Amino acid sequence: MWNGADRGNWVIGNWVITQLPNYAITIFLLTVVTACASVDPVIKIGLVAPFEGAQRAIGYDVIYSARLAVREINQAGGIGGHRVALVALDDSGDPELARQTAVALAADPAVVAVLGHWLPETTAVTTPLYAQANLPFIPMGAPPFGPTDPATMPADFVARYTAVTPFDEQPGPYAASTYAAFQRLWQALAEVERQHGRIDRAAVMMVIGNQ
């Protein structure tokens, strides 16, 4: 799909960022696991947001909440013995690039749910694609996962959020709702594992469906 001629990689802390043509960015959260834990099964959660372009502040607000949520669930042992990996893709707020990211996530059977896209136009384009792929999708950026006044965020959350940023960034309006969405997803996935003894896309669809 993409020509990799202009691809470049760089590292910030535990993040490996790959620059793709059209400045699409793929961010893979690298979880630190022990040798024994490395054999645990892995489930992937997709996160699509505008990491570039005019709305890039949204992306860099939500990515640290996602990083915090994934780090905490893995430190707690994962979900039903499954480690969680975050696959974060940039759609730059562009409907066509959003469509491409949805197609890419749908093609990976290890991706069991997606959170995105924070803008009405990109959400509208991708929602039917996720539904067609039977891939659970949690639309973000509007109630119940819309913006929140940062001044109302608990001090404990702010401290934990800041701790996972490279330069002590403060949470913005989408940080709290993103973290809340991940917590709700963890609960749903735990219920999937309890009911079915496994966590895969088909089992997740049977329990929580396409949101």
Biotite code that builds the C-alpha atoms (Angstrom):
import biotite.structure as struc

atoms = struc.array([
    struc.Atom([0.000, 0.000, 0.000], chain_id="A", res_id=1, res_name="MET", atom_name="CA", element="C"),
    struc.Atom([2.805, 2.396, 0.880], chain_id="A", res_id=2, res_name="TRP", atom_name="CA", element="C"),
    struc.Atom([6.120, 2.995, -0.816], chain_id="A", res_id=3, res_name="ASN", atom_name="CA", element="C"),
    struc.Atom([8.779, 2.811, 1.898], chain_id="A", res_id=4, res_name="GLY", atom_name="CA", element="C"),
    struc.Atom([11.367, 4.938, 0.115], chain_id="A", res_id=5, res_name="ALA", atom_name="CA", element="C"),
    struc.Atom([11.034, 7.839, 2.544], chain_id="A", res_id=6, res_name="ASP", atom_name="CA", element="C"),
    struc.Atom([10.651, 5.772, 5.678], chain_id="A", res_id=7, res_name="ARG", atom_name="CA", element="C"),
    struc.Atom([12.717, 6.739, 8.729], chain_id="A", res_id=8, res_name="GLY", atom_name="CA", element="C"),
    struc.Atom([12.710, 5.450, 12.279], chain_id="A", res_id=9, res_name="ASN", atom_name="CA", element="C"),
    struc.Atom([13.535, 7.123, 15.540], chain_id="A", res_id=10, res_name="TRP", atom_name="CA", element="C"),
    struc.Atom([13.080, 6.263, 19.219], chain_id="A", res_id=11, res_name="VAL", atom_name="CA", element="C"),
    struc.Atom([11.654, 8.297, 22.099], chain_id="A", res_id=12, res_name="ILE", atom_name="CA", element="C"),
    struc.Atom([11.877, 6.374, 25.348], chain_id="A", res_id=13, res_name="GLY", atom_name="CA", element="C"),
    struc.Atom([9.953, 3.140, 24.841], chain_id="A", res_id=14, res_name="ASN", atom_name="CA", element="C"),
    struc.Atom([8.352, 4.337, 21.607], chain_id="A", res_id=15, res_name="TRP", atom_name="CA", element="C"),
    struc.Atom([9.419, 3.314, 18.145], chain_id="A", res_id=16, res_name="VAL", atom_name="CA", element="C"),
    struc.Atom([8.007, 5.769, 15.629], chain_id="A", res_id=17, res_name="ILE", atom_name="CA", element="C"),
    struc.Atom([7.978, 4.895, 11.949], chain_id="A", res_id=18, res_name="THR", atom_name="CA", element="C"),
    struc.Atom([7.470, 7.659, 9.420], chain_id="A", res_id=19, res_name="GLN", atom_name="CA", element="C"),
    struc.Atom([5.526, 6.525, 6.384], chain_id="A", res_id=20, res_name="LEU", atom_name="CA", element="C"),
    struc.Atom([4.727, 8.348, 3.160], chain_id="A", res_id=21, res_name="PRO", atom_name="CA", element="C"),
    struc.Atom([2.134, 11.113, 3.595], chain_id="A", res_id=22, res_name="ASN", atom_name="CA", element="C"),
    struc.Atom([3.669, 11.480, 7.065], chain_id="A", res_id=23, res_name="TYR", atom_name="CA", element="C"),
    struc.Atom([1.610, 8.612, 8.425], chain_id="A", res_id=24, res_name="ALA", atom_name="CA", element="C"),
    struc.Atom([3.010, 7.598, 11.825], chain_id="A", res_id=25, res_name="ILE", atom_name="CA", element="C"),
    struc.Atom([2.780, 4.169, 13.345], chain_id="A", res_id=26, res_name="THR", atom_name="CA", element="C"),
    struc.Atom([3.532, 4.033, 17.061], chain_id="A", res_id=27, res_name="ILE", atom_name="CA", element="C"),
    struc.Atom([4.057, 0.680, 18.659], chain_id="A", res_id=28, res_name="PHE", atom_name="CA", element="C"),
    struc.Atom([4.025, 0.557, 22.440], chain_id="A", res_id=29, res_name="LEU", atom_name="CA", element="C"),
    struc.Atom([6.893, -1.673, 23.505], chain_id="A", res_id=30, res_name="LEU", atom_name="CA", element="C"),
    struc.Atom([5.915, -3.464, 26.676], chain_id="A", res_id=31, res_name="THR", atom_name="CA", element="C"),
    struc.Atom([8.715, -4.555, 28.972], chain_id="A", res_id=32, res_name="VAL", atom_name="CA", element="C"),
    struc.Atom([8.187, -8.186, 29.917], chain_id="A", res_id=33, res_name="VAL", atom_name="CA", element="C"),
    struc.Atom([10.228, -10.881, 31.586], chain_id="A", res_id=34, res_name="THR", atom_name="CA", element="C"),
    struc.Atom([11.521, -13.904, 29.718], chain_id="A", res_id=35, res_name="ALA", atom_name="CA", element="C"),
    struc.Atom([8.710, -16.007, 31.140], chain_id="A", res_id=36, res_name="CYS", atom_name="CA", element="C"),
    struc.Atom([6.042, -13.447, 30.311], chain_id="A", res_id=37, res_name="ALA", atom_name="CA", element="C"),
    struc.Atom([7.267, -13.179, 26.731], chain_id="A", res_id=38, res_name="SER", atom_name="CA", element="C"),
    struc.Atom([5.528, -16.469, 25.914], chain_id="A", res_id=39, res_name="VAL", atom_name="CA", element="C"),
    struc.Atom([2.148, -15.110, 27.002], chain_id="A", res_id=40, res_name="ASP", atom_name="CA", element="C"),
    struc.Atom([-0.400, -14.620, 24.212], chain_id="A", res_id=41, res_name="PRO", atom_name="CA", element="C"),
    struc.Atom([-0.721, -11.065, 22.944], chain_id="A", res_id=42, res_name="VAL", atom_name="CA", element="C"),
    struc.Atom([-3.826, -9.163, 21.947], chain_id="A", res_id=43, res_name="ILE", atom_name="CA", element="C"),
    struc.Atom([-3.609, -5.921, 19.997], chain_id="A", res_id=44, res_name="LYS", atom_name="CA", element="C"),
    struc.Atom([-5.677, -2.801, 20.499], chain_id="A", res_id=45, res_name="ILE", atom_name="CA", element="C"),
    struc.Atom([-5.824, -0.287, 17.681], chain_id="A", res_id=46, res_name="GLY", atom_name="CA", element="C"),
    struc.Atom([-5.676, 3.440, 18.384], chain_id="A", res_id=47, res_name="LEU", atom_name="CA", element="C"),
    struc.Atom([-6.175, 5.854, 15.486], chain_id="A", res_id=48, res_name="VAL", atom_name="CA", element="C"),
    struc.Atom([-5.859, 9.601, 15.973], chain_id="A", res_id=49, res_name="ALA", atom_name="CA", element="C"),
    struc.Atom([-4.440, 12.663, 14.203], chain_id="A", res_id=50, res_name="PRO", atom_name="CA", element="C"),
    struc.Atom([-0.771, 12.606, 15.176], chain_id="A", res_id=51, res_name="PHE", atom_name="CA", element="C"),
    struc.Atom([0.073, 14.985, 12.335], chain_id="A", res_id=52, res_name="GLU", atom_name="CA", element="C"),
    struc.Atom([-1.741, 17.888, 10.736], chain_id="A", res_id=53, res_name="GLY", atom_name="CA", element="C"),
    struc.Atom([-3.886, 20.653, 12.181], chain_id="A", res_id=54, res_name="ALA", atom_name="CA", element="C"),
    struc.Atom([-5.404, 18.394, 14.861], chain_id="A", res_id=55, res_name="GLN", atom_name="CA", element="C"),
    struc.Atom([-2.173, 16.811, 16.025], chain_id="A", res_id=56, res_name="ARG", atom_name="CA", element="C"),
    struc.Atom([-2.649, 18.126, 19.577], chain_id="A", res_id=57, res_name="ALA", atom_name="CA", element="C"),
    struc.Atom([-5.465, 15.609, 19.984], chain_id="A", res_id=58, res_name="ILE", atom_name="CA", element="C"),
    struc.Atom([-3.201, 12.727, 19.055], chain_id="A", res_id=59, res_name="GLY", atom_name="CA", element="C"),
    struc.Atom([-0.457, 13.682, 21.449], chain_id="A", res_id=60, res_name="TYR", atom_name="CA", element="C"),
    struc.Atom([-3.009, 14.216, 24.191], chain_id="A", res_id=61, res_name="ASP", atom_name="CA", element="C"),
    struc.Atom([-4.555, 10.761, 23.860], chain_id="A", res_id=62, res_name="VAL", atom_name="CA", element="C"),
    struc.Atom([-1.451, 8.704, 23.143], chain_id="A", res_id=63, res_name="ILE", atom_name="CA", element="C"),
    struc.Atom([-0.072, 9.145, 26.646], chain_id="A", res_id=64, res_name="TYR", atom_name="CA", element="C"),
    struc.Atom([-3.379, 8.111, 28.213], chain_id="A", res_id=65, res_name="SER", atom_name="CA", element="C"),
    struc.Atom([-3.298, 5.017, 26.016], chain_id="A", res_id=66, res_name="ALA", atom_name="CA", element="C"),
    struc.Atom([0.300, 4.340, 26.992], chain_id="A", res_id=67, res_name="ARG", atom_name="CA", element="C"),
    struc.Atom([-0.585, 4.688, 30.680], chain_id="A", res_id=68, res_name="LEU", atom_name="CA", element="C"),
    struc.Atom([-3.597, 2.378, 30.403], chain_id="A", res_id=69, res_name="ALA", atom_name="CA", element="C"),
    struc.Atom([-1.672, -0.331, 28.551], chain_id="A", res_id=70, res_name="VAL", atom_name="CA", element="C"),
    struc.Atom([1.306, -0.111, 30.889], chain_id="A", res_id=71, res_name="ARG", atom_name="CA", element="C"),
    struc.Atom([-0.917, -0.469, 33.943], chain_id="A", res_id=72, res_name="GLU", atom_name="CA", element="C"),
    struc.Atom([-2.907, -3.442, 32.637], chain_id="A", res_id=73, res_name="ILE", atom_name="CA", element="C"),
    struc.Atom([0.266, -5.288, 31.669], chain_id="A", res_id=74, res_name="ASN", atom_name="CA", element="C"),
    struc.Atom([1.889, -4.560, 35.027], chain_id="A", res_id=75, res_name="GLN", atom_name="CA", element="C"),
    struc.Atom([-1.225, -6.041, 36.618], chain_id="A", res_id=76, res_name="ALA", atom_name="CA", element="C"),
    struc.Atom([-0.752, -9.283, 34.654], chain_id="A", res_id=77, res_name="GLY", atom_name="CA", element="C"),
    struc.Atom([-2.660, -8.486, 31.506], chain_id="A", res_id=78, res_name="GLY", atom_name="CA", element="C"),
    struc.Atom([-6.156, -9.767, 30.788], chain_id="A", res_id=79, res_name="ILE", atom_name="CA", element="C"),
    struc.Atom([-6.759, -13.452, 31.351], chain_id="A", res_id=80, res_name="GLY", atom_name="CA", element="C"),
    struc.Atom([-3.062, -14.140, 30.839], chain_id="A", res_id=81, res_name="GLY", atom_name="CA", element="C"),
    struc.Atom([-2.929, -12.071, 27.636], chain_id="A", res_id=82, res_name="HIS", atom_name="CA", element="C"),
    struc.Atom([-0.456, -9.240, 27.292], chain_id="A", res_id=83, res_name="ARG", atom_name="CA", element="C"),
    struc.Atom([-1.774, -6.118, 25.571], chain_id="A", res_id=84, res_name="VAL", atom_name="CA", element="C"),
    struc.Atom([0.027, -4.405, 22.694], chain_id="A", res_id=85, res_name="ALA", atom_name="CA", element="C"),
    struc.Atom([-1.027, -1.012, 21.382], chain_id="A", res_id=86, res_name="LEU", atom_name="CA", element="C"),
    struc.Atom([-0.985, -0.352, 17.640], chain_id="A", res_id=87, res_name="VAL", atom_name="CA", element="C"),
    struc.Atom([-1.379, 3.407, 17.167], chain_id="A", res_id=88, res_name="ALA", atom_name="CA", element="C"),
    struc.Atom([-1.838, 4.801, 13.672], chain_id="A", res_id=89, res_name="LEU", atom_name="CA", element="C"),
    struc.Atom([-1.992, 8.352, 12.393], chain_id="A", res_id=90, res_name="ASP", atom_name="CA", element="C"),
    struc.Atom([-4.903, 9.440, 10.226], chain_id="A", res_id=91, res_name="ASP", atom_name="CA", element="C"),
    struc.Atom([-3.914, 13.166, 10.245], chain_id="A", res_id=92, res_name="SER", atom_name="CA", element="C"),
    struc.Atom([-7.615, 14.026, 10.440], chain_id="A", res_id=93, res_name="GLY", atom_name="CA", element="C"),
    struc.Atom([-7.869, 13.040, 6.771], chain_id="A", res_id=94, res_name="ASP", atom_name="CA", element="C"),
    struc.Atom([-10.783, 10.765, 5.738], chain_id="A", res_id=95, res_name="PRO", atom_name="CA", element="C"),
    struc.Atom([-8.809, 8.909, 3.081], chain_id="A", res_id=96, res_name="GLU", atom_name="CA", element="C"),
    struc.Atom([-5.898, 8.202, 5.400], chain_id="A", res_id=97, res_name="LEU", atom_name="CA", element="C"),
    struc.Atom([-8.420, 7.190, 8.074], chain_id="A", res_id=98, res_name="ALA", atom_name="CA", element="C"),
    struc.Atom([-9.901, 4.714, 5.620], chain_id="A", res_id=99, res_name="ARG", atom_name="CA", element="C"),
    struc.Atom([-6.454, 3.242, 4.978], chain_id="A", res_id=100, res_name="GLN", atom_name="CA", element="C"),
    struc.Atom([-5.762, 2.823, 8.682], chain_id="A", res_id=101, res_name="THR", atom_name="CA", element="C"),
    struc.Atom([-9.110, 1.085, 9.202], chain_id="A", res_id=102, res_name="ALA", atom_name="CA", element="C"),
    struc.Atom([-8.375, -1.336, 6.371], chain_id="A", res_id=103, res_name="VAL", atom_name="CA", element="C"),
    struc.Atom([-4.915, -2.060, 7.790], chain_id="A", res_id=104, res_name="ALA", atom_name="CA", element="C"),
    struc.Atom([-6.236, -2.759, 11.295], chain_id="A", res_id=105, res_name="LEU", atom_name="CA", element="C"),
    struc.Atom([-9.062, -4.929, 9.977], chain_id="A", res_id=106, res_name="ALA", atom_name="CA", element="C"),
    struc.Atom([-6.515, -7.040, 8.083], chain_id="A", res_id=107, res_name="ALA", atom_name="CA", element="C"),
    struc.Atom([-4.683, -7.996, 11.304], chain_id="A", res_id=108, res_name="ASP", atom_name="CA", element="C"),
    struc.Atom([-6.679, -10.710, 13.136], chain_id="A", res_id=109, res_name="PRO", atom_name="CA", element="C"),
    struc.Atom([-4.738, -10.052, 16.355], chain_id="A", res_id=110, res_name="ALA", atom_name="CA", element="C"),
    struc.Atom([-6.407, -6.622, 16.599], chain_id="A", res_id=111, res_name="VAL", atom_name="CA", element="C"),
    struc.Atom([-9.502, -7.263, 18.714], chain_id="A", res_id=112, res_name="VAL", atom_name="CA", element="C"),
    struc.Atom([-10.794, -3.685, 19.137], chain_id="A", res_id=113, res_name="ALA", atom_name="CA", element="C"),
    struc.Atom([-10.112, -0.150, 17.909], chain_id="A", res_id=114, res_name="VAL", atom_name="CA", element="C"),
    struc.Atom([-10.476, 3.247, 19.564], chain_id="A", res_id=115, res_name="LEU", atom_name="CA", element="C"),
    struc.Atom([-10.584, 6.331, 17.309], chain_id="A", res_id=116, res_name="GLY", atom_name="CA", element="C"),
    struc.Atom([-10.810, 8.715, 15.348], chain_id="A", res_id=117, res_name="HIS", atom_name="CA", element="C"),
    struc.Atom([-11.798, 11.828, 17.353], chain_id="A", res_id=118, res_name="TRP", atom_name="CA", element="C"),
    struc.Atom([-13.172, 13.790, 14.392], chain_id="A", res_id=119, res_name="LEU", atom_name="CA", element="C"),
    struc.Atom([-16.693, 13.404, 12.929], chain_id="A", res_id=120, res_name="PRO", atom_name="CA", element="C"),
    struc.Atom([-15.522, 13.155, 9.330], chain_id="A", res_id=121, res_name="GLU", atom_name="CA", element="C"),
    struc.Atom([-12.943, 10.410, 9.945], chain_id="A", res_id=122, res_name="THR", atom_name="CA", element="C"),
    struc.Atom([-15.244, 8.506, 12.289], chain_id="A", res_id=123, res_name="THR", atom_name="CA", element="C"),
    struc.Atom([-18.017, 8.552, 9.681], chain_id="A", res_id=124, res_name="ALA", atom_name="CA", element="C"),
    struc.Atom([-15.748, 7.084, 7.007], chain_id="A", res_id=125, res_name="VAL", atom_name="CA", element="C"),
    struc.Atom([-14.324, 4.285, 9.150], chain_id="A", res_id=126, res_name="THR", atom_name="CA", element="C"),
    struc.Atom([-17.323, 3.116, 11.185], chain_id="A", res_id=127, res_name="THR", atom_name="CA", element="C"),
    struc.Atom([-18.850, 1.026, 8.353], chain_id="A", res_id=128, res_name="PRO", atom_name="CA", element="C"),
    struc.Atom([-15.439, -0.454, 7.528], chain_id="A", res_id=129, res_name="LEU", atom_name="CA", element="C"),
    struc.Atom([-14.980, -1.736, 11.064], chain_id="A", res_id=130, res_name="TYR", atom_name="CA", element="C"),
    struc.Atom([-18.530, -3.084, 11.067], chain_id="A", res_id=131, res_name="ALA", atom_name="CA", element="C"),
    struc.Atom([-17.921, -4.905, 7.783], chain_id="A", res_id=132, res_name="GLN", atom_name="CA", element="C"),
    struc.Atom([-14.780, -6.506, 9.269], chain_id="A", res_id=133, res_name="ALA", atom_name="CA", element="C"),
    struc.Atom([-16.609, -7.454, 12.505], chain_id="A", res_id=134, res_name="ASN", atom_name="CA", element="C"),
    struc.Atom([-14.001, -5.437, 14.368], chain_id="A", res_id=135, res_name="LEU", atom_name="CA", element="C"),
    struc.Atom([-15.314, -3.781, 17.543], chain_id="A", res_id=136, res_name="PRO", atom_name="CA", element="C"),
    struc.Atom([-14.919, -0.022, 17.291], chain_id="A", res_id=137, res_name="PHE", atom_name="CA", element="C"),
    struc.Atom([-15.218, 2.571, 20.075], chain_id="A", res_id=138, res_name="ILE", atom_name="CA", element="C"),
    struc.Atom([-15.761, 6.023, 18.529], chain_id="A", res_id=139, res_name="PRO", atom_name="CA", element="C"),
    struc.Atom([-13.875, 8.691, 20.435], chain_id="A", res_id=140, res_name="MET", atom_name="CA", element="C"),
    struc.Atom([-14.141, 12.460, 20.657], chain_id="A", res_id=141, res_name="GLY", atom_name="CA", element="C"),
    struc.Atom([-17.866, 12.654, 21.416], chain_id="A", res_id=142, res_name="ALA", atom_name="CA", element="C"),
    struc.Atom([-19.960, 11.597, 24.433], chain_id="A", res_id=143, res_name="PRO", atom_name="CA", element="C"),
    struc.Atom([-19.428, 9.484, 26.412], chain_id="A", res_id=144, res_name="PRO", atom_name="CA", element="C"),
    struc.Atom([-15.759, 9.923, 25.439], chain_id="A", res_id=145, res_name="PHE", atom_name="CA", element="C"),
    struc.Atom([-15.646, 13.605, 24.637], chain_id="A", res_id=146, res_name="GLY", atom_name="CA", element="C"),
    struc.Atom([-13.435, 16.409, 25.993], chain_id="A", res_id=147, res_name="PRO", atom_name="CA", element="C"),
    struc.Atom([-13.065, 17.071, 29.722], chain_id="A", res_id=148, res_name="THR", atom_name="CA", element="C"),
    struc.Atom([-11.837, 20.182, 31.482], chain_id="A", res_id=149, res_name="ASP", atom_name="CA", element="C"),
    struc.Atom([-8.262, 19.336, 32.576], chain_id="A", res_id=150, res_name="PRO", atom_name="CA", element="C"),
    struc.Atom([-8.820, 21.350, 35.762], chain_id="A", res_id=151, res_name="ALA", atom_name="CA", element="C"),
    struc.Atom([-11.333, 18.732, 36.926], chain_id="A", res_id=152, res_name="THR", atom_name="CA", element="C"),
    struc.Atom([-8.964, 15.769, 36.510], chain_id="A", res_id=153, res_name="MET", atom_name="CA", element="C"),
    struc.Atom([-7.856, 14.032, 39.724], chain_id="A", res_id=154, res_name="PRO", atom_name="CA", element="C"),
    struc.Atom([-4.328, 14.887, 40.839], chain_id="A", res_id=155, res_name="ALA", atom_name="CA", element="C"),
    struc.Atom([-3.396, 11.202, 40.933], chain_id="A", res_id=156, res_name="ASP", atom_name="CA", element="C"),
    struc.Atom([-4.339, 10.753, 37.272], chain_id="A", res_id=157, res_name="PHE", atom_name="CA", element="C"),
    struc.Atom([-2.421, 13.888, 36.281], chain_id="A", res_id=158, res_name="VAL", atom_name="CA", element="C"),
    struc.Atom([0.688, 12.618, 38.087], chain_id="A", res_id=159, res_name="ALA", atom_name="CA", element="C"),
    struc.Atom([0.508, 9.181, 36.474], chain_id="A", res_id=160, res_name="ARG", atom_name="CA", element="C"),
    struc.Atom([-0.134, 10.708, 33.039], chain_id="A", res_id=161, res_name="TYR", atom_name="CA", element="C"),
    struc.Atom([2.805, 13.092, 33.365], chain_id="A", res_id=162, res_name="THR", atom_name="CA", element="C"),
    struc.Atom([5.069, 10.231, 34.440], chain_id="A", res_id=163, res_name="ALA", atom_name="CA", element="C"),
    struc.Atom([4.674, 8.425, 31.091], chain_id="A", res_id=164, res_name="VAL", atom_name="CA", element="C"),
    struc.Atom([5.392, 11.499, 28.947], chain_id="A", res_id=165, res_name="THR", atom_name="CA", element="C"),
    struc.Atom([8.949, 12.257, 27.806], chain_id="A", res_id=166, res_name="PRO", atom_name="CA", element="C"),
    struc.Atom([8.888, 15.919, 28.853], chain_id="A", res_id=167, res_name="PHE", atom_name="CA", element="C"),
    struc.Atom([6.376, 16.023, 31.739], chain_id="A", res_id=168, res_name="ASP", atom_name="CA", element="C"),
    struc.Atom([3.512, 17.118, 29.490], chain_id="A", res_id=169, res_name="GLU", atom_name="CA", element="C"),
    struc.Atom([0.221, 17.906, 31.178], chain_id="A", res_id=170, res_name="GLN", atom_name="CA", element="C"),
    struc.Atom([-3.011, 16.144, 30.139], chain_id="A", res_id=171, res_name="PRO", atom_name="CA", element="C"),
    struc.Atom([-5.300, 17.990, 27.767], chain_id="A", res_id=172, res_name="GLY", atom_name="CA", element="C"),
    struc.Atom([-9.062, 17.808, 27.228], chain_id="A", res_id=173, res_name="PRO", atom_name="CA", element="C"),
    struc.Atom([-9.091, 14.306, 25.720], chain_id="A", res_id=174, res_name="TYR", atom_name="CA", element="C"),
    struc.Atom([-6.761, 12.599, 28.186], chain_id="A", res_id=175, res_name="ALA", atom_name="CA", element="C"),
    struc.Atom([-9.277, 11.595, 30.861], chain_id="A", res_id=176, res_name="ALA", atom_name="CA", element="C"),
    struc.Atom([-11.931, 10.267, 28.478], chain_id="A", res_id=177, res_name="SER", atom_name="CA", element="C"),
    struc.Atom([-9.333, 8.226, 26.595], chain_id="A", res_id=178, res_name="THR", atom_name="CA", element="C"),
    struc.Atom([-8.132, 6.648, 29.806], chain_id="A", res_id=179, res_name="TYR", atom_name="CA", element="C"),
    struc.Atom([-11.737, 5.956, 30.827], chain_id="A", res_id=180, res_name="ALA", atom_name="CA", element="C"),
    struc.Atom([-12.449, 4.293, 27.477], chain_id="A", res_id=181, res_name="ALA", atom_name="CA", element="C"),
    struc.Atom([-9.499, 1.946, 27.949], chain_id="A", res_id=182, res_name="PHE", atom_name="CA", element="C"),
    struc.Atom([-10.668, 1.044, 31.455], chain_id="A", res_id=183, res_name="GLN", atom_name="CA", element="C"),
    struc.Atom([-14.107, 0.172, 30.098], chain_id="A", res_id=184, res_name="ARG", atom_name="CA", element="C"),
    struc.Atom([-12.482, -1.869, 27.353], chain_id="A", res_id=185, res_name="LEU", atom_name="CA", element="C"),
    struc.Atom([-10.365, -3.810, 29.853], chain_id="A", res_id=186, res_name="TRP", atom_name="CA", element="C"),
    struc.Atom([-13.523, -4.705, 31.783], chain_id="A", res_id=187, res_name="GLN", atom_name="CA", element="C"),
    struc.Atom([-15.245, -5.861, 28.610], chain_id="A", res_id=188, res_name="ALA", atom_name="CA", element="C"),
    struc.Atom([-12.283, -7.976, 27.524], chain_id="A", res_id=189, res_name="LEU", atom_name="CA", element="C"),
    struc.Atom([-12.088, -9.595, 30.959], chain_id="A", res_id=190, res_name="ALA", atom_name="CA", element="C"),
    struc.Atom([-15.763, -10.534, 30.569], chain_id="A", res_id=191, res_name="GLU", atom_name="CA", element="C"),
    struc.Atom([-15.021, -11.946, 27.109], chain_id="A", res_id=192, res_name="VAL", atom_name="CA", element="C"),
    struc.Atom([-12.280, -14.138, 28.550], chain_id="A", res_id=193, res_name="GLU", atom_name="CA", element="C"),
    struc.Atom([-14.539, -15.244, 31.415], chain_id="A", res_id=194, res_name="ARG", atom_name="CA", element="C"),
    struc.Atom([-17.348, -16.250, 29.073], chain_id="A", res_id=195, res_name="GLN", atom_name="CA", element="C"),
    struc.Atom([-15.340, -17.811, 26.259], chain_id="A", res_id=196, res_name="HIS", atom_name="CA", element="C"),
    struc.Atom([-11.965, -18.738, 27.718], chain_id="A", res_id=197, res_name="GLY", atom_name="CA", element="C"),
    struc.Atom([-10.231, -16.786, 24.969], chain_id="A", res_id=198, res_name="ARG", atom_name="CA", element="C"),
    struc.Atom([-9.904, -13.248, 23.651], chain_id="A", res_id=199, res_name="ILE", atom_name="CA", element="C"),
    struc.Atom([-10.124, -12.972, 19.896], chain_id="A", res_id=200, res_name="ASP", atom_name="CA", element="C"),
    struc.Atom([-12.120, -10.784, 17.557], chain_id="A", res_id=201, res_name="ARG", atom_name="CA", element="C"),
    struc.Atom([-14.994, -13.232, 17.186], chain_id="A", res_id=202, res_name="ALA", atom_name="CA", element="C"),
    struc.Atom([-15.378, -13.660, 20.947], chain_id="A", res_id=203, res_name="ALA", atom_name="CA", element="C"),
    struc.Atom([-15.172, -9.917, 21.540], chain_id="A", res_id=204, res_name="VAL", atom_name="CA", element="C"),
    struc.Atom([-17.894, -9.296, 18.942], chain_id="A", res_id=205, res_name="MET", atom_name="CA", element="C"),
    struc.Atom([-20.158, -11.830, 20.621], chain_id="A", res_id=206, res_name="MET", atom_name="CA", element="C"),
    struc.Atom([-19.886, -10.014, 23.950], chain_id="A", res_id=207, res_name="VAL", atom_name="CA", element="C"),
    struc.Atom([-19.527, -6.307, 23.215], chain_id="A", res_id=208, res_name="ILE", atom_name="CA", element="C"),
    struc.Atom([-20.264, -6.064, 19.491], chain_id="A", res_id=209, res_name="GLY", atom_name="CA", element="C"),
    struc.Atom([-19.566, -2.994, 17.419], chain_id="A", res_id=210, res_name="ASN", atom_name="CA", element="C"),
    struc.Atom([-20.000, -0.008, 19.716], chain_id="A", res_id=211, res_name="GLN", atom_name="CA", element="C"),
])
